[in-house]
């Protein structure tokens, strides 16, 4: 049996990343070295072990069967190391780093964060708004609020609130909508990155899908701003429009809502879940949602 200490830890880390992503360049970017340095790590590890670890193909570096079997152990080991470092840092760090989608953050979370800060002035919030699914096991993010089914691998996910969706508009546009069929005669604001579909809503209304036309936005916040500026009708999540509905800036033209299989989830790693600051934020978030049902107070 080969002595594992013949292979430096940096080389094992390079092997694990290339085994995950299949390219030297991505591994180099994650490690902060050149692709040539990553290649050298792999070549020297193969020489020391006496085994070929990767098949070099046109599509990239493909792990051999032996390495494929070893990669889960490498990943488990690096997660354990990360957990150990996190355990040390947790007792000294007063900064909570969290991430959520910009639309949810801007329309629901950020207006309420002041209440958490007043409860826990010793905890400083660092917020990273992103539509990208951040890998919590390979970042400095303590926790995430995600919309989905809660089936993400290698994380702990706690359900916060199921999310129905429905059309919203300004009161002026709503007056023109006497029946769902009238949606074909008004501008429809499309969020290109949305996880919901008008077809599902029309099906819930018991109607055939209509031809809907209107401006399209790649940014959900801009789409929502367009709706509140009176430019048309939009299909929206409950919590994203909760405050606008409570203030009367938007209304629901119809009572029909689709009870989707999606929900907002509080997501952490096994290590960060044990952190006091993460537990305090999670408990505050759940109280905030419970007090208002996800809607504005």
Secondary structure, DSSP 8 states (H G I E B T S, - for coil): ---GGGS-HHHHHHHHHHHHH--HHHHHHHHTS-HHHHHHHHHHHHHHHTS--EEEETTEEEE-HHHHHHHHHHHHHHHHHHHHHHHHHHTT--EEEEEE-HHHIIIIIHHHHHHHHHH-TTSEEEEEE-SS---GGGSS--EEEEEE-S--TTSEEEEEEEEEEEEEB-HHHHTT-SSGGGGGGS-EEEETT-S--HHHHHHHTT---------EESSHHHHHHHHHTTS-EEEEETGGGHHHHHTTSSB-SSS--EEEEEEEEEEE-TTGGG-HHHHHHHHHHHHHHHHHTTS--
